[in-house]
Amino acid sequence: MCGRYAASADPDELIEIFEVDHDGTDEPTRSLLKAPQQPPPGRPDYNVAPSKAALAVVQRPGRDDRDASRQLRLLSWGLVPSWSADTGGSVRMINARAETLLSTRAYARAARSRRCLVPATGWYEWQASPVATTNKGKPRKQPFFIRRDDDTPVAMAGVYEFWKAPEGPPSGSDHEGATSEQPAWLVTFAIVTTVAEPGLDRIHARQPVVLDPDRWAQWLDPDLQDPARVESLLVSPGAGRFTAWPVSTAVNAVANNDPALLHPLPPEDLVGVVDPRTGEILGQP
């Protein structure tokens, strides 16, 4: 799974890297959050959590014979299918399994024509120690930060969906409907995950599908709707693209948000941690 990630690039950097035609990050969109997001959407965020609005690259079909437009948008993390009665299930739909992406009702339509790239510096994953336990007797969990070995941006495969709030009473009511503060349309996304590659599987059984640049255009193409071709883009090009290191448990709290979250944990602070490269246990409890 992927439940947290870091996105430190600003919109201008992403527009250049992903060859974006249109910056739509200032356009209003509905939010899943009740309180203002911190840091504000579109700013560098070292602890992106579910329900936050995050930067994503999408490609919308052309109109009036104009070419399709590659856009940078703010989408909320936690997919809400268009047919949902409300947004309550979004926190359970932050990830979509690659193996069932095109056969699961909630994701299938989006997987065929509404695919996106989710830019990241890297992602976090928690390793359950095989030897160290907490005070409650449960396996101690050590957070890791994982990024590309060549230090280039991570482009996670995602799918996105539009959901329109039902019409309702004016602002100030408890109804789900659009208000003067909340636009009617909510755009949400899920990150596609797959079986973790050798090495990373010592941290967690699954990982995000990370697409190399030569697959970006095909993944974004809304006209590519053949299930077999979509599935072929999710196949890993091989192990060895990533590096990982243990980081502070400060990342566990969403309120913590600064570059220090990415810093490697000193060896003396490790307790029962499995080295993802060698399998060696570091810091015997």
PyMOL commands that set and color helices and strands:
alter all, ss='L'
color gray80, all
select helices_A, chain A and resi 11-17+90-92+98-100+105-113+200-202+213-220+227-233+249-252+259-262+267-269
alter helices_A, ss='H'
color red, helices_A
select strands_A, chain A and resi 4-7+22-23+45-48+53-60+69-77+95-97+115-120+122-133+139-148+154-164+185-195+206-208+242-246+273-274+281-282
alter strands_A, ss='S'
color yellow, strands_A
deselect
rebuild
show_as cartoon
